[in-house]
């Protein structure tokens, strides 16, 4: 909900032509405008401050920053789930599960290091494809410590957002440390022309509010279908 409110406030700034120094509506006005709770509005405003789109002046209110004029669609710095990203890009996508298994962390050294686990710790590994109209858009490998999620998730959770699953477990991811690189798909994932295309690999360690690593994701985005934007300040 906070992410939706963040996007709505960002849209408001753009649609109303607000410039640097202009004041945005109060928390109460935003609650009424979007029919959401005050905690959701406060979290959305916190996210906008993190993105340097607004600034708080105590005793006066919140104001648009110069960076707001650089706001770009789907910036790579925004933390959001793959499901939400694809929906925002207009894709009515489906999820195909390739594998779901529990292994020792030592069998996935990258995840072991990223999540700060002992070699013997158990991890849950979910491998999925996101497809739209018969074309693969994203190939994902998601790893969660079994100690964090408690048990292997029910299969009904495999089609949706793991961020939402973790939120239901009280471990909502709120930020991540990410690396972006050009890459080809690992052997055996796909056949056909898509296999030869360059993909954009985003590897990220997602952290809860307390700073606990709760998810290590490796998402291969199909370069011919998905791109990201960014501003330089």
N, C-alpha and C positions, 0 to 999 in steps of 0.2 A: 504493500500500500504506500509506504513512504517513497518508493521509487516512482510510483505512478504520480504521486503528488509533486515530487521533484520535477518530473517531466511537464506536468500541467503548469507549474509556476514558471518554468523555463519558457514554455509556449506563451504564457501570458506576457512575459517580458518582451518577447519578440513580436507578438501580435499587436501589442499596445505601443510598440515603438519606444519603449523606455530606454533612456540613455544613461551613461555614467552619471551618478549623482542623483538620479531619480529614486524616489522612495517607493517601495513595493507595499502592497496591502499588509495590514497587521495580521497576527496569528488568528485573531477572532474572525476577521474578514475572510481569510483564506479557508478557515473551517466552514464558514457559511457558504462560501462560493463553491467549494468542492464536496460539501457534505461528508466531511471526514473528521476524525477526532483530533484534538489538540496534540496528543503525542505523535500522531502520524505527520502532522504539519511541522512540528518541531524537528523531527528526524529528517524530513524533506529539506527543511531550511539548513540543517546541519550539513547535509550532502552538498547543497548549493554553495555553502561557505567553503567546504573542502575543495570544490571545483573553482573557487575564487570568482564565482559569478555574482555573489552578493557579499556585502560586508555589514556587520552589526555595529552601530554606534550607540552605546548604552545611553539610555535616557531619551534617545531620538528616534530609533527604529532601524530598519534594515534598508540598505540602499544598493542599487545596481552598480557594479564595478565596470571599469573599462573593458575587462576581459569578457564581459557578457556579449560585447559586439563581435567577439571572435568565436562565439558559440557555434559549433559545427554539429551536423547530424551524426548520431551514433559514434561519438568520439571513442577512440581506443582506450582512453583513460577511465571511462565509465565502467564501474563494476556491476555486471548484470549477468543473469543466466543465459545460456545458449537459447533456451526456449523463448525467453522474452526478447532477445535480440532478433531472432528470426521472425517472430511475430511482428515486431516493429518494422522490419524490412519488408513486410507484406507477404511473407511466405506462410502458406497453410501447410506446415510440414508434418511429417509423421516420423516416429522413432522406431528404428529396428534394432533390437538387442542382438549383438553378436555373441557375447559371453558375459557371464556373471559368476564370479568365483571368489573363494577365500584362500589366501596364500600367506606365506611368511613374508615379512617385509624384505628379507634378504633376497627374495626372488625378483624384486623390483628395486634395484639399488637407488635409482633416481627418486622414487617415492620415499624410500627409507630415509634418505638424506633430507628431502624437502619437508617431510613431516616430523623429523627429529625422532625417529623410532629406533628401538633396539632391533637387531636382526631377527630375533625370534618373535617379535610382535606380529599379530595377525592383522591383515588388511583385507578390505573388501574391494575388489576390482570390477568395475562395470565398463564394458566396451560396447559402444553404440554408434549407429549411423543416423543422421538426420537427413530426411529426403523430402523433396517436393516435386510432384509431377514426374516421378520416376528418376530424378536426378539427385545424386548425393551432394549435399551442401557442406556437411560437417562430419568428421570422424572424431569421436571422443573416447579417451581413456580416463576414467574418473576413479580415484583411489581415496578411500576413507578408512581411518583406523577403526578396527572393530571395537576398541575400547571406548571410542567416542560415540558410535552409533548403537552399541550394546548388543546387537544381533544382526544377522543378515536381513536387509529390508525385504518387505513383501514385494512380490513381482509387480503389483499395481503401481509401485513407486518408480519403476524403471522407465516408464514413458514420460514422466514429468520432470520437474526441476529438482535436482538434488539440493539446491539452496533451500527450497521450500521444505524438503524432507528434514534437513538439518535444523531448520527453524522450528519445526514441530518437536524436535528432540531437544530444544533449548540450546542449540549450538549454531545459531544463525550466522552465516558468513557476512562480514560487513566490509571487508577490504581484502586485497591480495597483493602479493609481490609477483610480478609477471616478467616473462622473457618472451620476445617475439623474434622469430627467425623464419626464413624461407626453407621449405623442406619438401621432400617427396613422401608419399604415403609409405608406411612400412610394407614389406613384402606380404602378400597374401590377403590384404584387406579388400582390394578391388581389382577387377579386370577391366579391360576396355580403355577408351581414350582418357578417361579421368585419371587413370593410373599414371599417365605420363605428364599430367599437368603439374605445375608448381602449386604448392599449398602453403598457406600461412599458418605456421605452428605457434600457438600461444600456450606456453606452459606457465601455470600459475599455482602458487600455494595460497589457499584461501584461509583467512584467520577469523575467529570469532571476536566478539567485543572484548573478551578477556585476553586476546592475543594468542589463543590456542590454535595451532594448525589443525583444521578439521577436514580439509579436502585438498588433494593435489590433482589438478586437471591438466590434461594435454589435449588440446582441441586443434585439429587440423581443419582450417577453413579453406574451402575451394576458391582458389584465386580468381577464377573466371566468373564467379558468382557473388563473392562477398569481398568487400573492401572496408577499410576503416578510415576515418578522418582524424586530424589532429590540428591543433593550433600551436604556434611557437611564440613564446612570450619572453 
